[in-house]
């Protein structure tokens, strides 16, 4: 398949890049799927479950952390959007890294993305099992059993076809958005009417009488940023899905541009309301803060319904992770930098080898839930954050190389562009390094995670020496 640039004028011939990983997919994702996938990518487990513990640690200042991280998440997805309109690809940033940075860049980008989603898969099934324990029916069921069931259900649906994935993600995202809208409306009404919640009167006093915006100082707010970054882990998903949709040049700009106001309303708005409704000390890491509010409100069945919603959010994230990693691994497999079986597709045009490979790490996560039930979510969240930081960094580096190539005249940038390039990319990269430093300063699991960075780097280098022969052979065959 010949590549194309979606601009008003054709790009120079030297910019043409053929990626075998883009062949064989069906174009079954519609505009409504892409828009809801973009929403789902901006609303995930990190908000529905992770916000409780982070709000308890940082207080109302958590809203500032969400806003700052949201800006950089938007820069990342906007940079990816420009690349998508230049050349839609199911390999997404791995394909762009291959074009502008060579096979080493594609190899690094792909395996960092796999690190992100393989660990996020564990986080999602852990979250799903945690939510299920809310109901008395599942209280006595071991957490690892519930985690395994969640993985099996979503995996089965993901293997059928991209259309099933799109429909599942559409309805998952619709449920999440509807629930947050209801929460925002109910929360605003509770604050406006000063309706008591568990004996507490909502309002600004919930913040001012409990230590203010920074009850424990500024440092806790800075230290939770790595967890907040995890909350935005799926924003790049719409870029991966662009390769399986028709007319991405019409659909993608609208979907990407809407992410900014979604961040403002759903993330920042929700955290502000949570801080106004109850003192930050009322929240905890073992329960969704939204469930906490409705539970204390005493509305019959409301907490159970909200818990069902947050369970849906976890399954949605799991669904997205299996989908996107399968496509990325196929792009890598056909270039030689991933196992051959991850490039195999089934009759439904699903790269089931890559999907199953990711799911295998989910099975390992089931074991983690068996041996370390209490710490499982926090451990994998930190490792997932490393993968996210690496993935976002690779997107921005690809964007910088693309910008440089455009300056040289070898490619042409589309009309839809990342603003203020190249300064936006540089500032974002500095931010990502800062997050890594904050993880080290946080101590505990965060510092231990950063200590694994040299080992991850060594594994990437060692892996490259194992696959470079096959990569070179396939490249020669294509040439």
KOLRODO-7145 format. One line per 4 residues: number of its first residue (from 0); their letters; for each residue y, x, z of C-alpha. Coordinates in Angstrom, 3 decimals, padded with zeros to 6 digits. Layout:
! KOLRODO-7145
NUM> a> Y/X/Z; ...
! end
This chain:
! KOLRODO-7145
0> xxxx> 000.000/000.000/000.000; 003.328/001.431/-000.939; 005.959/001.492/001.735; 009.326/-000.052/001.286
4> xxxx> 012.715/000.095/002.934; 014.339/-003.232/003.634; 017.890/-002.368/002.721; 020.342/-003.506/000.115
8> xxxx> 019.606/-000.408/-001.973; 016.264/001.392/-002.381; 015.703/004.563/-000.406; 015.212/007.844/-002.253
12> xxxx> 011.709/008.483/-003.541; 011.188/011.315/-001.047; 011.223/008.780/001.803; 008.095/007.009/000.531
16> xxxx> 005.304/007.160/003.075; 001.842/005.646/002.778; -000.023/004.821/005.990; -003.650/003.800/005.548
20> xxxx> -003.502/002.105/008.942; -001.330/-000.662/007.484; -004.039/-001.859/005.093; -006.399/-004.754/005.728
24> xxxx> -004.362/-006.948/008.083; -003.677/-010.631/007.528; -000.089/-011.874/007.651; -000.827/-014.813/009.951
28> xxxx> 001.922/-014.373/012.539; 004.770/-016.824/011.982; 008.377/-016.812/013.120; 007.594/-018.848/016.244
32> xxxx> 004.856/-016.367/017.184; 007.134/-013.345/016.838; 009.949/-014.971/018.792; 007.672/-015.935/021.647
36> xxxx> 005.953/-012.527/021.562; 009.406/-010.968/021.966; 010.052/-013.255/024.930; 006.638/-012.510/026.412
40> xxxx> 007.329/-008.798/026.062; 010.453/-009.192/028.151; 008.789/-011.298/030.863; 005.647/-009.872/032.399
44> xxxx> 003.649/-009.015/035.478; 006.344/-006.613/036.654; 008.697/-009.524/037.279; 006.275/-012.159/038.504
48> xxxx> 004.321/-009.954/040.931; 006.128/-006.622/041.254; 009.551/-008.086/042.056; 008.351/-009.230/045.482
52> xxxx> 007.622/-005.782/046.882; 010.626/-004.179/045.176; 012.959/-006.869/046.515; 011.577/-006.278/050.007
56> xxxx> 012.228/-002.537/049.622; 015.571/-002.398/047.823; 017.100/-005.749/048.735; 019.481/-007.647/046.420
60> xxxx> 020.471/-004.389/044.681; 017.231/-004.813/042.738; 019.269/-006.970/040.321; 021.342/-003.890/039.429
64> xxxx> 018.185/-001.887/038.732; 016.892/-004.631/036.445; 020.209/-004.770/034.593; 020.401/-000.989/034.048
68> xxxx> 016.787/-000.697/032.918; 017.254/-003.759/030.735; 020.058/-002.044/028.805; 017.872/000.963/028.040
72> xxxx> 014.918/-001.282/027.165; 017.187/-002.991/024.647; 018.198/000.362/023.151; 014.521/001.260/022.734
76> xxxx> 013.552/-001.990/021.047; 016.702/-001.922/018.901; 015.806/001.605/017.704; 012.278/000.412/016.951
80> xxxx> 013.711/-002.613/015.155; 015.695/-000.372/012.820; 012.536/001.558/011.984; 010.611/-001.698/011.455
84> xxxx> 013.169/-002.917/008.921; 013.020/000.465/007.229; 009.229/000.130/006.914; 007.151/-002.558/008.681
88> xxxx> 003.929/-001.074/010.060; 001.164/-002.217/012.408; 001.014/001.407/013.525; 004.636/000.986/014.674
92> xxxx> 006.125/004.112/016.269; 002.878/006.053/015.706; 003.305/005.527/011.983; 006.986/006.501/012.170
96> xxxx> 006.130/009.590/014.216; 003.630/010.527/011.512; 006.324/010.225/008.831; 009.137/012.050/010.615
100> xxxx> 007.341/014.335/013.081; 003.977/014.980/011.456; 000.460/014.331/012.727; 001.066/016.084/016.058
104> xxxx> 003.886/013.654/016.797; 001.746/010.659/015.826; -001.140/011.940/017.950; 001.111/012.385/020.997
108> xxxx> 002.849/009.021/020.583; -000.433/007.190/020.148; -002.246/008.606/023.148; 000.782/008.160/025.416
112> xxxx> 000.841/004.524/024.338; -002.842/004.258/025.092; -002.205/005.725/028.564; 000.417/003.036/029.044
116> xxxx> -001.753/000.079/028.079; -005.116/001.263/029.375; -003.587/001.520/032.848; -001.507/-001.640/032.369
120> xxxx> -004.740/-003.473/031.539; -006.021/-002.492/034.967; -002.738/-003.634/036.550; -002.955/-006.986/034.770
124> xxxx> -006.522/-007.798/035.775; -005.683/-006.687/039.316; -002.682/-009.009/039.340; -004.763/-011.882/037.933
128> xxxx> -007.366/-011.409/040.668; -004.619/-011.257/043.311; -003.099/-014.521/042.058; -006.490/-016.258/041.969
132> xxxx> -006.987/-015.515/045.678; -004.044/-017.855/046.382; -006.360/-020.831/045.955; -008.979/-021.478/048.615
136> xxxx> -011.600/-021.994/045.899; -011.461/-018.274/045.074; -010.665/-016.833/048.504; -014.227/-015.682/049.125
140> xxxx> -014.780/-014.363/045.596; -014.486/-010.541/045.522; -011.368/-009.269/043.769; -013.391/-007.149/041.344
144> xxxx> -015.346/-010.217/040.155; -012.166/-012.133/039.392; -010.747/-009.075/037.607; -013.859/-008.877/035.423
148> xxxx> -013.695/-012.578/034.525; -010.027/-012.276/033.509; -010.810/-009.326/031.256; -013.802/-011.059/029.644
152> xxxx> -011.896/-014.260/028.828; -008.887/-012.573/027.215; -011.028/-010.004/025.386; -013.115/-012.733/023.763
156> xxxx> -010.049/-014.560/022.424; -008.470/-011.308/021.207; -011.475/-010.369/019.088; -011.509/-013.543/016.983
160> xxxx> -008.382/-013.147/014.812; -004.678/-012.337/014.984; -003.970/-016.038/014.585; -005.764/-016.774/017.857
164> xxxx> -003.850/-013.958/019.525; -000.562/-015.357/018.207; -001.332/-018.871/019.372; -002.490/-017.702/022.792
168> xxxx> 000.593/-015.539/023.261; 002.852/-018.342/022.008; 001.602/-020.750/024.673; 001.423/-018.088/027.391
172> xxxx> 005.059/-017.179/026.703; 006.108/-020.817/026.524; 004.611/-021.435/029.964; 006.422/-018.383/031.396
176> xxxx> 009.777/-019.351/029.911; 009.463/-022.991/030.969; 008.542/-021.973/034.519; 011.472/-019.572/034.817
180> xxxx> 013.866/-022.181/033.462; 012.572/-024.670/036.041; 012.902/-022.058/038.783; 016.458/-021.208/037.733
184> xxxx> 017.463/-024.882/037.668; 015.822/-025.616/041.024; 017.250/-022.436/042.544; 020.781/-023.204/041.377
188> xxxx> 020.451/-026.723/042.767; 019.195/-025.406/046.124; 022.110/-022.961/046.386; 024.687/-025.510/045.230
192> xxxx> 023.517/-028.149/047.726; 022.722/-025.672/050.547; 019.292/-027.280/050.837; 017.379/-025.513/053.644
196> xxxx> 014.247/-023.509/052.831; 011.915/-023.006/055.774; 014.881/-023.457/058.113; 017.123/-021.040/056.180
200> xxxx> 020.234/-022.235/054.332; 020.525/-020.652/050.867; 023.776/-019.073/049.771; 025.778/-015.876/049.783
204> xxxx> 025.097/-015.508/053.502; 021.487/-014.670/052.622; 022.887/-011.393/051.297; 025.940/-010.723/053.473
208> xxxx> 024.155/-011.506/056.774; 021.173/-009.322/055.941; 022.674/-005.941/055.209; 024.620/-006.795/052.043
212> xxxx> 023.818/-005.655/048.523; 022.322/-002.332/049.691; 020.664/-003.167/053.044; 018.775/000.132/053.127
216> xxxx> 021.286/002.192/051.137; 021.522/003.101/047.454; 018.486/005.409/047.420; 015.837/002.637/047.675
220> xxxx> 017.405/000.933/044.661; 017.154/004.168/042.680; 013.581/004.791/043.790; 012.298/001.400/042.592
224> xxxx> 013.554/002.037/039.066; 010.201/003.427/037.923; 008.600/000.126/038.915; 011.366/-001.799/037.184
228> xxxx> 010.699/000.170/033.993; 007.116/-001.124/034.187; 008.499/-004.673/034.124; 009.826/-004.026/030.607
232> xxxx> 006.614/-002.414/029.375; 005.956/-004.869/026.530; 009.343/-005.007/024.815; 008.015/-002.872/021.946
236> xxxx> 005.258/-005.364/021.171; 007.261/-007.285/018.569; 007.553/-004.039/016.593; 003.764/-003.706/016.464
240> xxxx> 003.366/-007.380/015.502; 005.803/-006.976/012.592; 003.009/-005.488/010.493; 001.120/-008.808/010.586
244> xxxx> 003.953/-011.161/009.751; 005.668/-012.221/006.560; 009.391/-011.645/006.033; 009.936/-009.325/009.026
248> xxxx> 013.429/-008.536/007.707; 014.437/-012.118/008.530; 012.484/-012.603/011.730; 012.821/-009.301/013.566
252> xxxx> 016.628/-008.978/013.998; 016.889/-012.405/015.642; 013.919/-011.768/017.915; 015.192/-008.343/019.013
256> xxxx> 018.816/-009.351/019.514; 017.776/-012.218/021.768; 016.060/-009.808/024.181; 019.388/-008.807/025.750
260> xxxx> 020.389/-012.272/026.925; 016.821/-012.981/028.023; 016.992/-009.919/030.243; 020.285/-011.090/031.695
264> xxxx> 019.118/-014.631/032.396; 015.473/-014.264/033.313; 015.376/-010.899/035.073; 018.797/-010.384/036.606
268> xxxx> 019.420/-014.099/037.102; 016.058/-014.660/038.774; 016.476/-011.731/041.186; 019.997/-012.836/042.116
272> xxxx> 018.722/-016.338/042.842; 015.789/-015.017/044.876; 018.242/-012.997/046.985; 020.455/-016.061/047.498
276> xxxx> 017.601/-018.395/048.406; 015.959/-016.289/051.124; 016.651/-013.019/052.980; 015.092/-010.092/051.156
280> xxxx> 012.803/-009.530/054.165; 011.042/-012.834/053.376; 009.396/-011.326/050.298; 006.362/-009.041/050.140
284> xxxx> 004.300/-007.071/047.643; 001.155/-009.171/048.086; 002.665/-012.428/046.820; 004.835/-013.407/043.874
288> xxxx> 008.420/-014.003/045.116; 008.532/-017.234/043.102; 005.452/-018.496/044.903; 007.050/-017.462/048.203
292> xxxx> 010.108/-019.647/047.532; 008.149/-022.753/046.563; 005.655/-022.189/049.363; 008.426/-022.079/051.969
296> xxxx> 010.211/-024.982/050.277; 007.254/-027.162/051.227; 007.029/-029.131/047.972; 003.390/-030.313/047.696
300> xxxx> 001.577/-028.449/044.932; 004.692/-026.542/043.780; 003.465/-023.168/045.019; 000.099/-023.720/043.372
304> xxxx> 001.725/-024.570/040.038; 003.971/-021.505/040.232; 000.974/-019.360/041.071; -000.759/-020.700/037.965
308> xxxx> 002.290/-019.640/035.961; 002.265/-016.097/037.301; -001.473/-015.939/036.606; -000.616/-016.906/033.028
312> xxxx> 001.906/-014.050/032.909; -000.761/-011.537/033.886; -003.171/-012.863/031.264; -000.371/-012.787/028.679
316> xxxx> 000.323/-009.131/029.381; -003.395/-008.351/029.190; -003.610/-010.212/025.884; -000.681/-008.234/024.475
320> xxxx> -002.043/-004.900/025.628; -005.430/-005.381/023.978; -003.746/-006.525/020.769; -001.191/-003.731/020.416
324> xxxx> -003.461/-000.878/021.495; -006.104/-001.969/019.002; -003.573/-001.665/016.162; -002.215/001.671/017.338
328> xxxx> -005.694/003.161/017.731; -006.657/002.026/014.230; -003.631/003.788/012.752; -004.645/006.937/014.625
332> xxxx> -008.313/006.617/013.725; -007.645/006.465/009.985; -005.605/009.653/010.270; -008.297/011.390/012.338
336> xxxx> -006.626/011.575/015.744; -008.703/008.824/017.424; -012.471/008.115/017.417; -013.779/006.699/014.133
340> xxxx> -015.090/003.482/015.657; -011.586/002.478/016.810; -010.605/002.028/013.159; -013.314/-000.538/012.357
344> xxxx> -012.253/-004.130/011.635; -014.260/-007.353/011.880; -014.289/-010.365/009.564; -011.243/-011.757/011.322
348> xxxx> -009.332/-008.600/010.328; -009.134/-007.505/013.961; -009.569/-003.767/014.753; -012.216/-004.589/017.317
352> xxxx> -013.208/-000.972/017.920; -009.789/-000.145/019.384; -009.664/-003.410/021.340; -013.071/-002.733/022.909
356> xxxx> -012.119/000.872/023.667; -009.093/-000.325/025.647; -011.158/-003.011/027.353; -013.603/-000.327/028.484
360> xxxx> -010.833/001.141/030.623; -010.298/-002.337/031.998; -013.922/-002.291/033.127; -013.142/000.983/034.918
364> xxxx> -010.284/-000.917/036.546; -012.797/-003.462/037.809; -014.438/-000.570/039.632; -011.081/000.502/041.039
368> xxxx> -010.641/-003.023/042.402; -014.053/-002.708/044.036; -013.409/000.605/045.791; -009.618/000.446/046.381
372> xxxx> -008.734/-003.235/046.482; -005.475/-002.834/048.402; -004.024/000.138/046.468; -005.286/-000.662/042.950
376> xxxx> -002.112/-002.291/041.613; 000.296/000.348/042.927; -001.822/003.256/041.661; -002.155/001.995/038.089
380> xxxx> 001.466/000.823/038.009; 002.669/004.382/038.512; 000.353/005.792/035.845; 001.392/003.009/033.470
384> xxxx> 005.010/003.978/034.101; 004.234/007.504/032.860; 002.833/006.057/029.649; 005.847/003.785/029.233
388> xxxx> 008.283/006.663/029.719; 006.366/008.723/027.154; 006.215/005.845/024.670; 009.923/005.040/024.961
392> xxxx> 010.758/008.733/024.613; 008.696/008.973/021.413; 010.423/005.888/019.975; 013.848/007.430/020.598
396> xxxx> 012.783/010.834/019.246; 011.466/009.117/016.090; 014.790/007.309/015.852; 016.649/010.626/016.133
400> xxxx> 014.541/012.181/013.356; 015.104/009.080/011.229; 018.860/009.306/011.818; 018.814/012.999/010.877
404> xxxx> 016.846/012.278/007.699; 019.371/009.598/006.795; 022.215/012.092/007.288; 020.426/014.449/004.892
408> xxxx> 020.058/011.669/002.338; 016.262/011.629/002.231; 016.040/008.077/003.627; 018.445/005.184/003.853
412> xxxx> 019.086/003.311/007.062; 018.839/-000.496/006.873; 021.843/-002.678/007.637; 020.294/-003.528/011.005
416> xxxx> 020.866/-000.371/013.062; 020.791/001.074/016.548; 024.475/001.254/017.514; 026.214/004.511/018.469
420> xxxx> 023.463/006.785/017.148; 022.679/009.564/017.928; 024.370/009.282/021.338; 022.327/006.196/022.268
424> xxxx> 019.053/008.058/021.751; 020.223/011.088/023.729; 021.493/009.033/026.687; 018.260/007.047/026.746
428> xxxx> 016.166/010.226/026.780; 018.252/011.557/029.686; 017.658/008.271/031.528; 013.887/008.546/031.010
432> xxxx> 013.836/012.090/032.415; 015.894/010.845/035.374; 013.283/008.155/036.074; 010.614/010.859/036.168
436> xxxx> 012.688/012.802/038.703; 013.105/009.648/040.811; 009.340/009.141/040.809; 008.982/012.638/042.272
440> xxxx> 011.687/011.996/044.876; 009.961/008.779/045.955; 007.041/010.762/047.373; 003.653/009.163/048.001
444> xxxx> 001.871/007.712/044.960; 004.933/008.318/042.749; 004.998/012.051/043.461; 001.230/012.297/043.043
448> xxxx> 001.568/010.593/039.670; 004.210/013.071/038.475; 001.932/015.909/039.548; -000.539/014.641/036.950
452> xxxx> 001.988/015.234/034.125; 000.835/018.855/033.532; -002.784/017.645/033.446; -001.888/014.920/030.947
456> xxxx> -000.058/017.502/028.825; -003.067/019.835/029.000; -005.395/016.986/028.004; -003.173/016.180/025.011
460> xxxx> -003.140/019.825/023.903; -006.905/020.153/024.362; -007.521/016.899/022.529; -005.393/018.034/019.609
464> xxxx> -007.525/021.149/019.145; -010.598/018.907/019.049; -009.250/016.542/016.369; -006.975/018.763/014.270
468> xxxx> -009.784/019.724/011.877; -010.554/016.094/011.054; -006.836/015.278/010.835; -006.302/018.104/008.331
472> xxxx> -009.345/017.090/006.281; -008.230/013.466/006.012; -004.676/014.534/005.174; -005.995/016.751/002.349
476> xxx> -008.127/013.909/001.037; -005.114/011.577/000.960; -002.989/014.181/-000.803
! end
